[in-house]
């Protein structure tokens, strides 16, 4: 655990683990609303190292949003009811009653969007056969967005290994900065589940407010579900719904790879084996 403090004046992070040790752990489990010097220095250093991460979202750009469920509507008078996407009000977050997410606290509405149907449908954790509404949102004005995608799918393991083997001083300031921003991107990109501890949201919620206060209208980060990016609009009224269609989930594709060694249970010692080992003067392996 790092005890050194980040330095926004240089600007320079004290450690490759500054996100976790100087910030995330502290705001989750120690101080959330009144920050200590470590958290203040970390936030200031983050703002001092943004370095050309601005991107412009153009007026008229189309993004997508998914919600579980659909409606059945009679499009013609006395006609049969047909599947339809939810209406405008249902597809936008409820004002003052929004649930929390990676970029917002309870009651603070933001608009979560995406760039592909597959990614936005996956974000709502559907099951095979689930019916999903997918809406098109059109930006009403040009927005200043912060691009967090540079660290997507990268790992800090090389920085960790070098720091463990040779000490933190073996990492250049640029290496520590890269590692911290990779951790920030991965924290926002981490899929949200119903079983998550509410405290897990706190670090990214705080950073989202910091970025909003710094003048950003939106955040861009990669989706963990296939190609595409996720977009967070801090003001849900910056986009209008132009269409909404019903979808049905037909299948899931799962891809996985082994990431560690297998463990094996030792064979149980039987009476026959014990007698044989006693005769040989040996003992059987202990049962795990």
C-alpha positions as CSV (number, residue, x, y, z in Angstrom):
1,X,0.0,0.0,0.0
2,X,1.4,3.4,-0.9
3,X,1.7,6.1,1.8
4,X,3.2,8.7,-0.5
5,X,1.0,11.5,-1.7
6,X,0.4,12.5,-5.3
7,X,1.8,15.8,-6.6
8,X,-0.5,17.8,-8.9
9,X,2.1,20.6,-9.2
10,X,4.5,18.5,-11.2
11,X,2.0,16.8,-12.0
12,X,3.0,13.3,-10.9
13,X,1.3,10.3,-9.3
14,X,3.2,8.8,-6.3
15,X,2.5,5.2,-7.3
16,X,1.1,3.0,-10.1
17,X,-1.6,2.1,-7.4
18,X,-2.6,5.6,-6.6
19,X,-6.1,5.1,-7.9
20,X,-6.6,2.1,-5.5
21,X,-4.6,3.2,-2.5
22,X,-4.7,7.0,-2.4
23,X,-8.3,7.2,-3.7
24,X,-10.7,4.3,-4.1
25,X,-10.0,2.5,-0.8
26,X,-10.2,5.8,1.1
27,X,-13.5,7.1,-0.3
28,X,-15.1,3.6,-0.1
29,X,-14.1,2.7,3.5
30,X,-12.7,5.8,5.3
31,X,-13.9,9.2,4.2
32,X,-16.5,9.8,1.5
33,X,-17.6,13.4,1.7
34,X,-14.9,15.2,3.6
35,X,-11.6,14.2,1.8
36,X,-8.2,13.8,3.4
37,X,-5.0,15.2,1.8
38,X,-4.4,12.0,-0.2
39,X,-7.7,12.1,-1.9
40,X,-7.5,15.8,-2.6
41,X,-4.0,15.4,-4.1
42,X,-5.2,12.4,-6.2
43,X,-8.1,14.3,-7.7
44,X,-6.0,17.4,-8.4
45,X,-3.4,15.2,-10.1
46,X,-6.1,13.5,-12.2
47,X,-7.3,16.9,-13.4
48,X,-3.7,17.9,-14.1
49,X,-3.0,14.9,-16.3
50,X,-6.0,14.9,-18.6
51,X,-3.7,15.6,-21.5
52,X,-5.7,15.9,-24.7
53,X,-8.4,13.5,-23.7
54,X,-11.1,15.8,-24.9
55,X,-13.4,14.6,-27.7
56,X,-16.3,16.3,-29.3
57,X,-19.7,14.6,-29.7
58,X,-21.4,16.3,-32.6
59,X,-24.9,17.6,-32.7
60,X,-27.1,15.1,-34.5
61,X,-25.1,12.0,-33.5
62,X,-27.2,9.0,-32.8
63,X,-26.6,6.7,-29.7
64,X,-28.6,3.8,-28.3
65,X,-30.1,2.9,-25.0
66,X,-31.8,-0.4,-23.9
67,X,-34.3,-1.2,-21.2
68,X,-35.8,-4.6,-20.3
69,X,-39.3,-5.1,-21.5
70,X,-41.5,-3.8,-24.4
71,X,-45.1,-2.7,-24.9
72,X,-47.9,-4.1,-27.1
73,X,-49.7,-1.4,-29.0
74,X,-52.5,-1.3,-31.6
75,X,-51.1,0.9,-34.3
76,X,-54.4,0.9,-36.2
77,X,-57.8,1.6,-34.8
78,X,-59.4,-1.7,-33.8
79,X,-56.3,-3.4,-35.1
80,X,-54.3,-6.1,-33.3
81,X,-51.8,-5.2,-30.6
82,X,-48.2,-5.5,-31.9
83,X,-44.9,-5.4,-30.1
84,X,-43.4,-1.9,-29.7
85,X,-40.5,-0.3,-27.9
86,X,-41.3,1.7,-24.7
87,X,-42.4,5.3,-25.0
88,X,-40.2,8.3,-24.5
89,X,-40.8,8.8,-20.8
90,X,-39.9,5.1,-20.0
91,X,-36.6,5.2,-21.9
92,X,-35.2,8.2,-20.0
93,X,-34.0,8.2,-16.4
94,X,-36.6,9.3,-13.9
95,X,-36.0,12.8,-12.6
96,X,-35.1,12.7,-8.9
97,X,-35.8,9.0,-8.7
98,X,-33.0,7.5,-10.8
99,X,-31.1,4.4,-9.6
100,X,-27.4,4.6,-9.0
101,X,-24.7,3.5,-11.5
102,X,-21.0,3.9,-12.2
103,X,-21.4,7.6,-13.0
104,X,-24.3,8.7,-10.7
105,X,-25.6,8.5,-7.2
106,X,-29.2,7.7,-6.3
107,X,-31.5,10.5,-7.4
108,X,-28.9,12.1,-9.7
109,X,-30.1,11.3,-13.2
110,X,-27.6,10.8,-16.0
111,X,-28.2,9.2,-19.4
112,X,-26.3,6.0,-20.2
113,X,-26.0,5.3,-23.9
114,X,-24.0,3.1,-26.3
115,X,-22.9,2.8,-29.9
116,X,-24.1,-0.6,-30.8
117,X,-27.3,-2.7,-30.3
118,X,-25.3,-5.7,-29.0
119,X,-23.5,-3.7,-26.3
120,X,-26.5,-1.8,-25.0
121,X,-28.6,-4.9,-24.8
122,X,-25.9,-6.8,-23.1
123,X,-25.5,-4.0,-20.5
124,X,-29.1,-4.7,-19.1
125,X,-28.1,-8.4,-18.4
126,X,-30.9,-10.1,-20.3
127,X,-31.7,-13.8,-20.6
128,X,-32.4,-15.8,-23.8
129,X,-35.9,-15.0,-24.8
130,X,-36.0,-11.6,-23.0
131,X,-37.8,-8.7,-24.7
132,X,-35.8,-5.5,-24.8
133,X,-36.6,-2.0,-25.9
134,X,-33.8,-0.2,-27.8
135,X,-34.2,3.6,-28.4
136,X,-32.3,5.9,-30.7
137,X,-31.1,9.1,-29.0
138,X,-30.1,12.1,-31.1
139,X,-27.8,14.8,-29.6
140,X,-29.3,18.2,-29.5
141,X,-26.0,20.1,-29.3
142,X,-22.3,19.7,-29.5
143,X,-20.9,18.2,-26.3
144,X,-17.5,18.2,-24.7
145,X,-16.6,14.6,-23.7
146,X,-13.8,13.1,-21.7
147,X,-12.3,10.0,-23.5
148,X,-11.4,7.3,-21.1
149,X,-10.9,4.6,-23.7
150,X,-7.1,4.7,-24.0
151,X,-6.6,2.2,-21.3
152,X,-9.3,-0.2,-22.3
153,X,-8.3,-3.9,-22.1
154,X,-4.8,-3.0,-21.0
155,X,-3.4,-4.4,-17.7
156,X,-1.2,-2.8,-15.1
157,X,0.5,-6.2,-14.4
158,X,3.8,-5.2,-16.0
159,X,3.9,-2.1,-13.8
160,X,3.1,-4.1,-10.8
161,X,5.8,-6.7,-11.5
162,X,8.4,-4.1,-12.1
163,X,7.4,-2.2,-8.9
164,X,7.5,-5.3,-6.8
165,X,10.9,-6.5,-8.2
166,X,12.7,-3.2,-8.4
167,X,10.7,-0.8,-6.3
168,X,8.3,2.0,-7.1
169,X,11.2,4.3,-8.1
170,X,11.9,2.0,-11.0
171,X,8.7,3.3,-12.7
172,X,9.0,6.6,-14.5
173,X,6.3,9.2,-13.8
174,X,4.9,8.5,-17.3
175,X,4.5,4.8,-16.4
176,X,2.8,5.6,-13.2
177,X,0.4,7.9,-15.0
178,X,-0.4,5.3,-17.6
179,X,-1.1,2.8,-14.9
180,X,-3.5,5.1,-13.0
181,X,-5.5,6.1,-16.1
182,X,-5.8,2.4,-17.1
183,X,-7.3,1.7,-13.6
184,X,-9.7,4.6,-14.1
185,X,-10.9,3.3,-17.4
186,X,-11.3,-0.2,-16.2
187,X,-13.2,1.0,-13.1
188,X,-15.8,2.7,-15.4
189,X,-15.9,-0.2,-17.8
190,X,-16.5,-2.8,-15.2
191,X,-19.9,-4.3,-15.7
192,X,-22.5,-3.4,-13.1
193,X,-24.4,-6.3,-11.4
194,X,-27.3,-6.3,-8.9
195,X,-25.0,-8.1,-6.4
196,X,-22.5,-5.2,-6.4
197,X,-21.8,-3.6,-3.1
198,X,-23.0,0.0,-3.3
199,X,-19.6,1.2,-2.0
200,X,-18.1,-0.1,-5.3
201,X,-19.8,2.7,-7.2
202,X,-18.4,5.5,-5.0
203,X,-15.0,6.1,-6.6
204,X,-16.3,6.4,-10.2
205,X,-19.3,8.4,-9.0
206,X,-16.9,10.9,-7.4
207,X,-14.7,11.1,-10.5
208,X,-17.8,11.6,-12.7
209,X,-18.8,14.6,-10.6
210,X,-15.2,15.9,-10.7
211,X,-15.1,15.7,-14.5
212,X,-18.6,17.3,-14.7
213,X,-17.4,20.2,-12.5
214,X,-14.3,20.6,-14.7
215,X,-16.6,21.5,-17.6
216,X,-17.3,18.1,-19.4
217,X,-20.7,17.3,-20.7
218,X,-20.2,13.6,-21.1
219,X,-17.8,10.6,-20.6
220,X,-16.8,8.0,-23.1
221,X,-15.5,4.6,-22.0
222,X,-15.3,1.2,-23.7
223,X,-18.0,-1.5,-23.3
224,X,-17.0,-4.9,-21.9
225,X,-19.6,-6.4,-24.2
226,X,-18.2,-6.6,-27.7
227,X,-17.3,-3.7,-29.9
228,X,-18.4,-0.2,-29.2
229,X,-18.3,2.5,-26.5
230,X,-20.5,3.6,-23.7
231,X,-21.5,7.2,-23.4
232,X,-22.7,9.0,-20.2
233,X,-24.5,12.3,-20.7
234,X,-24.5,14.3,-17.5
235,X,-27.7,16.2,-18.7
236,X,-30.3,13.7,-20.0
237,X,-32.0,16.5,-21.8
238,X,-29.0,16.9,-24.2
239,X,-30.5,14.1,-26.3
240,X,-34.0,13.4,-27.8
241,X,-35.5,10.0,-28.6
242,X,-36.2,9.7,-32.3
243,X,-37.2,6.0,-32.4
244,X,-37.6,2.9,-30.2
245,X,-37.9,-0.7,-31.4
246,X,-38.6,-4.0,-29.7
247,X,-36.0,-6.7,-29.7
248,X,-35.9,-10.3,-28.5
249,X,-32.7,-11.9,-27.2
250,X,-32.1,-15.1,-29.3
251,X,-28.7,-16.4,-28.0
252,X,-25.6,-15.7,-26.0
253,X,-22.0,-16.1,-27.0
254,X,-19.6,-17.0,-24.3
255,X,-15.8,-16.9,-24.7
256,X,-13.4,-17.8,-22.0
257,X,-9.8,-18.8,-21.4
258,X,-7.9,-20.4,-18.6
259,X,-6.2,-17.8,-16.4
260,X,-4.4,-19.9,-13.8
261,X,-3.3,-23.4,-12.8
262,X,-5.8,-26.1,-11.7
263,X,-5.8,-27.5,-8.2
264,X,-6.1,-31.2,-7.5
265,X,-7.4,-33.0,-4.5
266,X,-5.0,-35.6,-3.0
267,X,-6.2,-39.2,-2.9
268,X,-7.7,-40.3,0.4
269,X,-5.7,-42.7,2.5
270,X,-7.3,-46.1,2.5
271,X,-6.6,-48.9,5.0
272,X,-5.0,-50.9,2.4
273,X,-2.7,-48.0,1.4
274,X,-1.9,-47.2,5.0
275,X,-0.9,-50.8,5.7
276,X,1.3,-51.0,2.6
277,X,3.0,-47.7,3.5
278,X,3.5,-48.8,7.1
279,X,5.2,-52.0,5.9
280,X,7.5,-49.9,3.6
281,X,8.1,-47.3,6.4
282,X,6.4,-44.5,4.4
283,X,3.3,-42.4,4.9
284,X,0.5,-41.6,2.5
285,X,0.0,-38.1,1.4
286,X,-2.3,-36.0,3.6
287,X,-5.8,-35.6,2.6
288,X,-6.6,-32.1,1.4
